[in-house]
Amino acid sequence: MGTLKDSWNSPEIKKKLLFTFLIISVLSLLTIIPIPGLNHYTAINTIREWGSLGTILNTLSCGALSNAAITSLGIYPFLVASIIMQILTLAIPKLRNMAQMGEEGTKTVTKYTRIASVAMSVIFGALYCIGMKNAVTSKLNFWLAIVLCGLAVAIGSAFCGWCVELLNNKGIGDGLTIIIVAGIIHNIPRDVVMLYFDAESVNVYLALGFMILGIFLMIGMLFLVLLINMGEKKLRIIFSKRTVGMKQFGMQNMVLPLKVTQAGIMPIIYSMTIILLVPSILTMIAPESENIWFTGAKNFPTSAAFIPLYVVLVVAFAFIFSMMQFNPYEISSQIKQNGGYIQGVKPGKPTAQYLMSVFSNLNSADCAFLILVSIVPMILNFIPSVNGIAYSGVGLILIGGGFIEMKTLLDNALKAEEEKLKLAGKDKKRKNYNKK
């Protein structure tokens, strides 16, 4: 709360916070605007046939999917486009070199990602229309209505992707994280009420107690997630100093903090996006189909086959994103070049081995944390009387990680503002001195 209060007192950071709140408010308002060309009642009933897949996509759209609103697809097409562009950047040398060219190269890759996002919005909008062909209103020509529906859904999805970029550039925090966390918080009241209704058929008092217990468990798990996200290992780096005449040259000793959750929440987001790609396409094409493949696609997120695939992808992405944040060999080389060493470890190859060992241990702990917290509710969801909690662990990880990420960014922004004020004060004193 102290960080938020200090941020609110800073005009520059306050402007970013207000802009972030404005974007989320606009997205929330769009969730109640119905898609033109569809019979709203029939469309909502069709979406209810999307099964457990619809629950996840509804979160990514901040609740717009369940209302058959124009932003029904939310940021899912943008997520797919971002992953495709990252894979292409790694696979194609020209794109990889472009991404390493600095600010200009990053702008070019971002431009390509924006184009890919619009293309994915059009593709998923067309798939959405195919599944909604039975919900087209009879008051308009069929083809006119279906074109209106496709355009509205594609534009709504592209707008969500644009909002992500706006939040990245002018808001506080990562746009994807902010919108996903907003969608999860939006669904919390409904999830809590569902705990009551799931147990009401057995006993009213038992249902009430079950709901209260669920609330306390969620609060406790959220605190655990926050504590783990704040956990870090500190490495003390000592730099040798050279004495020349009466002066000493060299860097000051420093502490290198290594977070337990180096990869953050991106492994969860990317894993869910990739796993749900094929099921989402099949579900959009034929939401009411009784075919075993289409039915399996709709309920795949709550099936036993989902868990091992989810674990493999989470571990893979956790390693990739951790390595992007902290490369042991690069850190070891930089420490050696600056004449430093880690306390108790020889410089050079032993430092690289030590850092790799620390990296492996932290990454293993991160993977264990992500898997344990997210999979336990998925397993409990197989109990007949305990439904609707499959993604509560995933939601808590995203909320906790999102809050910690935002706090870190606010702290960094406050430090930057303090540095600016100090420099401005020094410049003012220098000008006053020159005048004298």
GUKOLDREN-472008 format. One record per residue (C-alpha): residue number from 1; residue in three letters; x, y, z. Coordinates in nm, 4 decimals. Layout:
# GUKOLDREN-472008
- NUM Ala X Y Z
...
//
This chain:
# GUKOLDREN-472008
- 1 Met 0.0000 0.0000 0.0000
- 2 Gly 0.2924 0.2324 0.0706
- 3 Thr 0.4232 0.1893 -0.2845
- 4 Leu 0.0801 0.2638 -0.4301
- 5 Lys 0.0411 0.5738 -0.2099
- 6 Asp 0.3839 0.7078 -0.3093
- 7 Ser 0.3083 0.6355 -0.6760
- 8 Trp -0.0204 0.8238 -0.6539
- 9 Asn 0.1657 1.1268 -0.5198
- 10 Ser 0.3947 1.1286 -0.8250
- 11 Pro 0.2221 1.3161 -1.1137
- 12 Glu 0.3966 1.1155 -1.3873
- 13 Ile 0.3234 0.7736 -1.2344
- 14 Lys -0.0288 0.8810 -1.1379
- 15 Lys -0.0955 0.9610 -1.5036
- 16 Lys 0.0141 0.6077 -1.6011
- 17 Leu -0.2027 0.4492 -1.3313
- 18 Leu -0.5075 0.6480 -1.4442
- 19 Phe -0.4410 0.5510 -1.8059
- 20 Thr -0.4203 0.1815 -1.7067
- 21 Phe -0.7499 0.2104 -1.5173
- 22 Leu -0.9079 0.3854 -1.8195
- 23 Ile -0.8102 0.1042 -2.0594
- 24 Ile -0.9433 -0.1662 -1.8245
- 25 Ser -1.2658 0.0332 -1.7793
- 26 Val -1.3129 0.0619 -2.1584
- 27 Leu -1.2586 -0.3130 -2.2010
- 28 Ser -1.5098 -0.3800 -1.9209
- 29 Leu -1.7701 -0.1586 -2.0912
- 30 Leu -1.7202 -0.3417 -2.4222
- 31 Thr -1.8124 -0.6717 -2.2533
- 32 Ile -2.1796 -0.5651 -2.2450
- 33 Ile -2.2087 -0.4556 -2.6116
- 34 Pro -2.3731 -0.7444 -2.8050
- 35 Ile -2.2417 -0.8718 -3.1387
- 36 Pro -2.4507 -0.7349 -3.4298
- 37 Gly -2.6153 -0.9899 -3.6579
- 38 Leu -2.6733 -1.2513 -3.3874
- 39 Asn -2.9743 -1.3469 -3.1806
- 40 His -2.8311 -1.2609 -2.8392
- 41 Tyr -3.0235 -1.5265 -2.6437
- 42 Thr -2.9343 -1.8060 -2.8902
- 43 Ala -2.5689 -1.6944 -2.9045
- 44 Ile -2.5342 -1.7110 -2.5250
- 45 Asn -2.6848 -2.0607 -2.5183
- 46 Thr -2.4442 -2.1698 -2.7932
- 47 Ile -2.1459 -2.0368 -2.5959
- 48 Arg -2.2605 -2.2382 -2.2938
- 49 Glu -2.1902 -2.5464 -2.5069
- 50 Trp -1.8207 -2.4531 -2.5147
- 51 Gly -1.7653 -2.6436 -2.1900
- 52 Ser -1.4538 -2.5952 -1.9786
- 53 Leu -1.2734 -2.4328 -2.2720
- 54 Gly -1.5262 -2.1503 -2.2641
- 55 Thr -1.4390 -2.0864 -1.8975
- 56 Ile -1.0760 -2.0113 -1.9843
- 57 Leu -1.1513 -1.8036 -2.2937
- 58 Asn -1.4110 -1.6115 -2.0930
- 59 Thr -1.1335 -1.5060 -1.8528
- 60 Leu -0.9119 -1.3869 -2.1398
- 61 Ser -1.2007 -1.1690 -2.2600
- 62 Cys -1.2819 -1.0238 -1.9126
- 63 Gly -1.6224 -1.1973 -1.9233
- 64 Ala -1.7191 -1.0822 -2.2745
- 65 Leu -1.7517 -1.4358 -2.4165
- 66 Ser -2.0318 -1.5374 -2.1789
- 67 Asn -2.2205 -1.2203 -2.2800
- 68 Ala -2.1705 -1.2769 -2.6560
- 69 Ala -2.0105 -0.9307 -2.6691
- 70 Ile -1.7946 -0.7805 -2.9445
- 71 Thr -1.4726 -0.8554 -2.7510
- 72 Ser -1.5653 -1.2235 -2.7061
- 73 Leu -1.2268 -1.3487 -2.8276
- 74 Gly -1.0402 -1.1087 -2.5971
- 75 Ile -0.6603 -1.1216 -2.6160
- 76 Tyr -0.6385 -1.4876 -2.7230
- 77 Pro -0.5633 -1.4105 -3.0938
- 78 Phe -0.2985 -1.1594 -2.9801
- 79 Leu -0.1401 -1.4267 -2.7580
- 80 Val -0.1292 -1.6761 -3.0455
- 81 Ala 0.0236 -1.4133 -3.2771
- 82 Ser 0.2868 -1.3193 -3.0153
- 83 Ile 0.3944 -1.6815 -2.9683
- 84 Ile 0.4118 -1.7405 -3.3457
- 85 Met 0.6267 -1.4286 -3.3906
- 86 Gln 0.8627 -1.5306 -3.1093
- 87 Ile 0.9079 -1.8762 -3.2646
- 88 Leu 0.9695 -1.7204 -3.6085
- 89 Thr 1.2178 -1.4724 -3.4574
- 90 Leu 1.4187 -1.7615 -3.3124
- 91 Ala 1.3920 -1.9728 -3.6305
- 92 Ile 1.4585 -1.7092 -3.9007
- 93 Pro 1.8097 -1.5528 -3.8874
- 94 Lys 1.6949 -1.2273 -4.0514
- 95 Leu 1.4279 -1.1681 -3.7863
- 96 Arg 1.6667 -1.2742 -3.5087
- 97 Asn 1.9296 -1.0251 -3.6250
- 98 Met 1.6632 -0.7566 -3.6567
- 99 Ala 1.5478 -0.8142 -3.2973
- 100 Gln 1.9091 -0.7662 -3.1797
- 101 Met 1.9558 -0.4344 -3.3627
- 102 Gly 1.8284 -0.2259 -3.0721
- 103 Glu 1.5272 0.0021 -3.0585
- 104 Glu 1.4722 0.0194 -3.4362
- 105 Gly 1.4811 -0.3580 -3.4710
- 106 Thr 1.2417 -0.4013 -3.1784
- 107 Lys 0.9982 -0.1568 -3.3400
- 108 Thr 1.0058 -0.3545 -3.6647
- 109 Val 0.9396 -0.6864 -3.4872
- 110 Thr 0.6579 -0.5202 -3.2907
- 111 Lys 0.5090 -0.3992 -3.6195
- 112 Tyr 0.5138 -0.7544 -3.7583
- 113 Thr 0.3540 -0.8818 -3.4365
- 114 Arg 0.0790 -0.6219 -3.4752
- 115 Ile 0.0100 -0.7389 -3.8308
- 116 Ala 0.0072 -1.1030 -3.7173
- 117 Ser -0.2352 -1.0101 -3.4380
- 118 Val -0.4796 -0.8537 -3.6848
- 119 Ala -0.4506 -1.1616 -3.9107
- 120 Met -0.5207 -1.3946 -3.6155
- 121 Ser -0.8187 -1.1787 -3.5149
- 122 Val -0.9652 -1.2172 -3.8674
- 123 Ile -0.9038 -1.5939 -3.8704
- 124 Phe -1.0545 -1.6538 -3.5268
- 125 Gly -1.3403 -1.4149 -3.6108
- 126 Ala -1.4218 -1.6306 -3.9155
- 127 Leu -1.4075 -1.9492 -3.7044
- 128 Tyr -1.6359 -1.7876 -3.4471
- 129 Cys -1.8900 -1.7048 -3.7219
- 130 Ile -1.8879 -2.0657 -3.8489
- 131 Gly -1.9848 -2.1895 -3.5029
- 132 Met -2.2504 -1.9189 -3.4649
- 133 Lys -2.4299 -1.9837 -3.7961
- 134 Asn -2.7350 -2.1211 -3.6119
- 135 Ala -2.7539 -1.8092 -3.3912
- 136 Val -2.7813 -1.5610 -3.6786
- 137 Thr -3.0796 -1.3282 -3.6407
- 138 Ser -3.3738 -1.3770 -3.8783
- 139 Lys -3.4293 -1.0000 -3.9054
- 140 Leu -3.1372 -0.9570 -4.1483
- 141 Asn -3.0106 -1.1326 -4.4587
- 142 Phe -2.8024 -1.4327 -4.3483
- 143 Trp -2.4821 -1.3298 -4.5297
- 144 Leu -2.5101 -0.9674 -4.4205
- 145 Ala -2.5614 -1.0768 -4.0594
- 146 Ile -2.2701 -1.3230 -4.0646
- 147 Val -2.0360 -1.0589 -4.2179
- 148 Leu -2.1411 -0.8071 -3.9497
- 149 Cys -2.0743 -1.0690 -3.6827
- 150 Gly -1.7290 -1.1544 -3.8218
- 151 Leu -1.6242 -0.7919 -3.8582
- 152 Ala -1.7408 -0.7020 -3.5068
- 153 Val -1.5611 -0.9966 -3.3435
- 154 Ala -1.2388 -0.9437 -3.5439
- 155 Ile -1.2321 -0.5677 -3.4716
- 156 Gly -1.3070 -0.6309 -3.1036
- 157 Ser -1.0190 -0.8783 -3.0772
- 158 Ala -0.7802 -0.6491 -3.2669
- 159 Phe -0.8796 -0.3657 -3.0327
- 160 Cys -0.7894 -0.5839 -2.7317
- 161 Gly -0.4463 -0.6456 -2.8856
- 162 Trp -0.4035 -0.2712 -2.9411
- 163 Cys -0.4936 -0.2121 -2.5749
- 164 Val -0.2114 -0.4485 -2.4754
- 165 Glu 0.0353 -0.2331 -2.6715
- 166 Leu -0.1069 0.0878 -2.5220
- 167 Leu -0.0624 -0.0504 -2.1703
- 168 Asn 0.2939 -0.1571 -2.2531
- 169 Asn 0.3844 0.1893 -2.3798
- 170 Lys 0.1800 0.4269 -2.1633
- 171 Gly 0.0570 0.2240 -1.8668
- 172 Ile 0.2116 0.0498 -1.5677
- 173 Gly 0.3214 -0.3096 -1.6141
- 174 Asp 0.2904 -0.5653 -1.8906
- 175 Gly -0.0349 -0.5229 -2.0851
- 176 Leu -0.1003 -0.8960 -2.1174
- 177 Thr -0.0583 -0.9534 -1.7447
- 178 Ile -0.2826 -0.6604 -1.6501
- 179 Ile -0.5697 -0.7677 -1.8769
- 180 Ile -0.5487 -1.1338 -1.7717
- 181 Val -0.5426 -1.0423 -1.4007
- 182 Ala -0.8400 -0.8085 -1.4571
- 183 Gly -1.0300 -1.0955 -1.6211
- 184 Ile -0.9546 -1.3311 -1.3308
- 185 Ile -1.0633 -1.0748 -1.0692
- 186 His -1.3806 -1.0129 -1.2724
- 187 Asn -1.4724 -1.3841 -1.2405
- 188 Ile -1.3883 -1.4274 -0.8688
- 189 Pro -1.7393 -1.3402 -0.7349
- 190 Arg -1.9004 -1.5902 -0.9743
- 191 Asp -1.6495 -1.8639 -0.8800
- 192 Val -1.7125 -1.8107 -0.5080
- 193 Val -2.0893 -1.8336 -0.5550
- 194 Met -2.0459 -2.1494 -0.7643
- 195 Leu -1.8732 -2.3174 -0.4673
- 196 Tyr -2.1984 -2.2719 -0.2768
- 197 Phe -2.4269 -2.4000 -0.5519
- 198 Asp -2.2080 -2.7056 -0.6172
- 199 Ala -2.2606 -2.8284 -0.2592
- 200 Glu -2.6162 -2.6945 -0.2053
- 201 Ser -2.7798 -3.0170 -0.3285
- 202 Val -2.6184 -3.2049 -0.0387
- 203 Asn -2.6849 -2.9653 0.2497
- 204 Val -2.7350 -2.5876 0.2745
- 205 Tyr -2.5179 -2.5516 0.5858
- 206 Leu -2.2511 -2.7731 0.4325
- 207 Ala -2.2596 -2.5583 0.1175
- 208 Leu -2.2177 -2.2398 0.3211
- 209 Gly -1.9292 -2.3885 0.5186
- 210 Phe -1.7720 -2.5170 0.1980
- 211 Met -1.7890 -2.1704 0.0421
- 212 Ile -1.6305 -2.0040 0.3489
- 213 Leu -1.3574 -2.2692 0.3597
- 214 Gly -1.2896 -2.2108 -0.0096
- 215 Ile -1.2521 -1.8360 0.0490
- 216 Phe -1.0022 -1.8879 0.3339
- 217 Leu -0.8063 -2.1426 0.1291
- 218 Met -0.7840 -1.9014 -0.1633
- 219 Ile -0.6631 -1.6200 0.0626
- 220 Gly -0.4032 -1.8509 0.2214
- 221 Met -0.2820 -1.9744 -0.1173
- 222 Leu -0.2607 -1.6170 -0.2453
- 223 Phe -0.0331 -1.5224 0.0467
- 224 Leu 0.1819 -1.8287 -0.0279
- 225 Val 0.2081 -1.7271 -0.3940
- 226 Leu 0.3064 -1.3725 -0.2961
- 227 Leu 0.5738 -1.4969 -0.0526
- 228 Ile 0.7286 -1.7288 -0.3112
- 229 Asn 0.7250 -1.4542 -0.5746
- 230 Met 0.9106 -1.2242 -0.3328
- 231 Gly 1.1675 -1.4928 -0.2444
- 232 Glu 1.5207 -1.4405 -0.3711
- 233 Lys 1.8777 -1.5590 -0.3228
- 234 Lys 2.1418 -1.2874 -0.2827
- 235 Leu 2.4917 -1.3397 -0.4174
- 236 Arg 2.7664 -1.1099 -0.2884
- 237 Ile 3.0056 -1.0006 -0.5652
- 238 Ile 3.3415 -0.8506 -0.4645
- 239 Phe 3.5426 -0.6382 -0.7089
- 240 Ser 3.9171 -0.6004 -0.6625
- 241 Lys 4.0489 -0.2424 -0.6599
- 242 Arg 4.3712 -0.1018 -0.8042
- 243 Thr 4.5644 0.1718 -0.6258
- 244 Val 4.7337 0.4329 -0.8484
- 245 Gly 4.9086 0.7030 -0.6506
- 246 Met 4.6632 0.8299 -0.3904
- 247 Lys 4.3516 0.7012 -0.5732
- 248 Gln 4.1752 0.3661 -0.5906
- 249 Phe 4.0062 0.2445 -0.9078
- 250 Gly 3.7466 -0.0308 -0.9424
- 251 Met 3.3784 -0.1053 -0.8988
- 252 Gln 3.2114 -0.1118 -0.5595
- 253 Asn 3.1087 -0.4443 -0.4109
- 254 Met 2.7496 -0.5349 -0.4920
- 255 Val 2.4758 -0.7864 -0.4163
- 256 Leu 2.3150 -0.9734 -0.7074
- 257 Pro 1.9551 -1.0721 -0.6146
- 258 Leu 1.8217 -1.3816 -0.7939
- 259 Lys 1.4470 -1.4337 -0.7752
- 260 Val 1.3062 -1.7802 -0.7128
- 261 Thr 1.0445 -1.7155 -0.9814
- 262 Gln 1.2851 -1.5971 -1.2535
- 263 Ala 1.0405 -1.6866 -1.5321
- 264 Gly 0.7476 -1.5009 -1.3736
- 265 Ile 0.3995 -1.5979 -1.4924
- 266 Met 0.4783 -1.6270 -1.8647
- 267 Pro 0.5227 -2.0107 -1.8570
- 268 Ile 0.1611 -2.0435 -1.7385
- 269 Ile 0.0245 -1.8037 -2.0014
- 270 Tyr 0.2209 -1.9532 -2.2916
- 271 Ser 0.1482 -2.3139 -2.1907
- 272 Met -0.2265 -2.2536 -2.1711
- 273 Thr -0.2259 -2.0667 -2.5034
- 274 Ile -0.0515 -2.3465 -2.6939
- 275 Ile -0.2463 -2.6334 -2.5340
- 276 Leu -0.5810 -2.4702 -2.6071
- 277 Leu -0.5076 -2.3732 -2.9687
- 278 Val -0.6451 -2.6874 -3.1390
- 279 Pro -0.9342 -2.7385 -2.8891
- 280 Ser -1.0417 -2.3747 -2.9323
- 281 Ile -1.0475 -2.4074 -3.3132
- 282 Leu -1.2524 -2.7287 -3.2992
- 283 Thr -1.4922 -2.5820 -3.0422
- 284 Met -1.5512 -2.2650 -3.2428
- 285 Ile -1.6222 -2.4639 -3.5599
- 286 Ala -1.8821 -2.6954 -3.4042
- 287 Pro -1.9798 -2.5942 -3.0478
- 288 Glu -2.2980 -2.8060 -3.0440
- 289 Ser -2.1525 -3.1161 -3.2110
- 290 Glu -2.1914 -3.4523 -3.0344
- 291 Asn -1.8907 -3.5977 -3.2161
- 292 Ile -1.6439 -3.7548 -2.9714
- 293 Trp -1.3513 -3.5441 -3.1022
- 294 Phe -1.5372 -3.2144 -3.0760
- 295 Thr -1.6783 -3.3042 -2.7338
- 296 Gly -1.3304 -3.4010 -2.6158
- 297 Ala -1.1903 -3.0700 -2.7425
- 298 Lys -1.4484 -2.8696 -2.5461
- 299 Asn -1.3714 -3.0545 -2.2224
- 300 Phe -1.0000 -3.1124 -2.2844
- 301 Pro -0.8875 -2.8527 -2.0224
- 302 Thr -1.0507 -3.0649 -1.7476
- 303 Ser -0.9418 -3.4047 -1.8846
- 304 Ala -0.6684 -3.6290 -1.7457
- 305 Ala -0.4662 -3.5923 -2.0686
- 306 Phe -0.4387 -3.2160 -2.0135
- 307 Ile -0.2233 -3.2423 -1.6987
- 308 Pro 0.0913 -3.4198 -1.8342
- 309 Leu 0.0986 -3.1976 -2.1445
- 310 Tyr 0.0593 -2.8907 -1.9232
- 311 Val 0.3477 -3.0027 -1.6963
- 312 Val 0.5853 -3.0580 -1.9900
- 313 Leu 0.5133 -2.7170 -2.1419
- 314 Val 0.5369 -2.5319 -1.8081
- 315 Val 0.8801 -2.6852 -1.7377
- 316 Ala 1.0025 -2.6046 -2.0913
- 317 Phe 0.8823 -2.2431 -2.0848
- 318 Ala 1.0052 -2.1906 -1.7281
- 319 Phe 1.3561 -2.2901 -1.8384
- 320 Ile 1.3411 -2.0731 -2.1537
- 321 Phe 1.2135 -1.7591 -1.9802
- 322 Ser 1.4512 -1.8079 -1.6852
- 323 Met 1.7461 -1.8293 -1.9232
- 324 Met 1.6257 -1.5114 -2.0972
- 325 Gln 1.6239 -1.3299 -1.7611
- 326 Phe 1.9459 -1.4766 -1.6202
- 327 Asn 2.2210 -1.6379 -1.8296
- 328 Pro 2.4848 -1.7873 -1.5923
- 329 Tyr 2.7629 -1.7891 -1.8533
- 330 Glu 2.7105 -1.4245 -1.9546
- 331 Ile 2.6966 -1.3126 -1.5892
- 332 Ser 3.0147 -1.5086 -1.5110
- 333 Ser 3.1948 -1.3488 -1.8079
- 334 Gln 3.0866 -0.9979 -1.7056
- 335 Ile 3.2007 -1.0504 -1.3460
- 336 Lys 3.5433 -1.1727 -1.4630
- 337 Gln 3.5862 -0.8875 -1.7119
- 338 Asn 3.5244 -0.6327 -1.4349
- 339 Gly 3.7759 -0.7955 -1.2016
- 340 Gly 3.5175 -0.9379 -0.9645
- 341 Tyr 3.4359 -1.2704 -0.8027
- 342 Ile 3.1573 -1.4240 -0.5975
- 343 Gln 3.2490 -1.4557 -0.2318
- 344 Gly 3.3877 -1.8053 -0.1743
- 345 Val 3.4050 -1.8964 -0.5458
- 346 Lys 3.7026 -1.8653 -0.7811
- 347 Pro 3.6514 -1.6484 -1.0904
- 348 Gly 3.6213 -1.7979 -1.4376
- 349 Lys 3.4907 -2.1508 -1.4989
- 350 Pro 3.4144 -2.2270 -1.1274
- 351 Thr 3.1947 -1.9129 -1.1147
- 352 Ala 3.0051 -2.0229 -1.4267
- 353 Gln 2.9511 -2.3712 -1.2778
- 354 Tyr 2.8381 -2.2253 -0.9480
- 355 Leu 2.5930 -1.9862 -1.1166
- 356 Met 2.4595 -2.2714 -1.3322
- 357 Ser 2.4039 -2.4782 -1.0186
- 358 Val 2.2188 -2.1895 -0.8505
- 359 Phe 2.0173 -2.1300 -1.1683
- 360 Ser 1.9177 -2.4983 -1.1891
- 361 Asn 1.8117 -2.5090 -0.8239
- 362 Leu 1.6056 -2.1894 -0.8492
- 363 Asn 1.4469 -2.3007 -1.1769
- 364 Ser 1.3582 -2.6406 -1.0253
- 365 Ala 1.1984 -2.4685 -0.7269
- 366 Asp 1.0053 -2.2369 -0.9618
- 367 Cys 0.8785 -2.5312 -1.1712
- 368 Ala 0.7760 -2.7232 -0.8587
- 369 Phe 0.5886 -2.4184 -0.7294
- 370 Leu 0.4066 -2.3530 -1.0604
- 371 Ile 0.3128 -2.7179 -1.1081
- 372 Leu 0.2052 -2.7866 -0.7493
- 373 Val -0.0136 -2.4796 -0.7048
- 374 Ser -0.1801 -2.5095 -1.0459
- 375 Ile -0.2260 -2.8868 -1.0698
- 376 Val -0.3646 -2.9701 -0.7235
- 377 Pro -0.6976 -2.7896 -0.7976
- 378 Met -0.7095 -2.9643 -1.1374
- 379 Ile -0.6835 -3.3044 -0.9655
- 380 Leu -0.9385 -3.2096 -0.6968
- 381 Asn -1.1762 -3.1050 -0.9760
- 382 Phe -1.2215 -3.4754 -1.0648
- 383 Ile -1.4108 -3.5232 -0.7350
- 384 Pro -1.7832 -3.5162 -0.8320
- 385 Ser -1.8922 -3.2765 -0.5554
- 386 Val -1.5965 -3.0398 -0.6107
- 387 Asn -1.6446 -2.8730 -0.9491
- 388 Gly -1.5383 -2.5414 -1.0925
- 389 Ile -1.2022 -2.5123 -0.9109
- 390 Ala -0.9751 -2.6556 -1.1832
- 391 Tyr -0.8141 -2.3211 -1.2686
- 392 Ser -0.8213 -2.1572 -0.9260
- 393 Gly -0.4521 -2.2393 -0.8755
- 394 Val -0.3604 -2.0947 -1.2141
- 395 Gly -0.5640 -1.7837 -1.1323
- 396 Leu -0.3892 -1.7351 -0.7973
- 397 Ile -0.0450 -1.7668 -0.9597
- 398 Leu -0.1374 -1.5075 -1.2216
- 399 Ile -0.2871 -1.2668 -0.9657
- 400 Gly 0.0064 -1.2987 -0.7224
- 401 Gly 0.2696 -1.2769 -0.9960
- 402 Gly 0.0896 -0.9844 -1.1598
- 403 Phe 0.0733 -0.7864 -0.8340
- 404 Ile 0.4422 -0.8490 -0.7562
- 405 Glu 0.5389 -0.7495 -1.1113
- 406 Met 0.3392 -0.4274 -1.0852
- 407 Lys 0.4896 -0.3474 -0.7425
- 408 Thr 0.8402 -0.3971 -0.8815
- 409 Leu 0.7675 -0.1684 -1.1761
- 410 Leu 0.6198 0.0977 -0.9476
- 411 Asp 0.9242 0.0801 -0.7187
- 412 Asn 1.1550 0.1205 -1.0196
- 413 Ala 0.9464 0.4127 -1.1500
- 414 Leu 0.9636 0.5822 -0.8088
- 415 Lys 1.3437 0.5398 -0.7984
- 416 Ala 1.3693 0.6881 -1.1475
- 417 Glu 1.1565 0.9863 -1.0386
- 418 Glu 1.3793 1.0389 -0.7348
- 419 Glu 1.6898 1.0361 -0.9558
- 420 Lys 1.5310 1.2926 -1.1883
- 421 Leu 1.4502 1.5195 -0.8929
- 422 Lys 1.8070 1.4897 -0.7612
- 423 Leu 1.9536 1.5744 -1.1011
- 424 Ala 1.7124 1.8655 -1.1393
- 425 Gly 1.8151 1.9944 -0.7940
- 426 Lys 2.1852 1.9699 -0.8811
- 427 Asp 2.1314 2.1526 -1.2098
- 428 Lys 1.9403 2.4289 -1.0281
- 429 Lys 2.2192 2.4715 -0.7715
- 430 Arg 2.4792 2.4796 -1.0514
- 431 Lys 2.2858 2.7507 -1.2377
- 432 Asn 2.2491 2.9590 -0.9200
- 433 Tyr 2.6222 2.9222 -0.8519
- 434 Asn 2.7110 3.0302 -1.2078
- 435 Lys 2.4906 3.3398 -1.1730
- 436 Lys 2.6795 3.4439 -0.8631
//
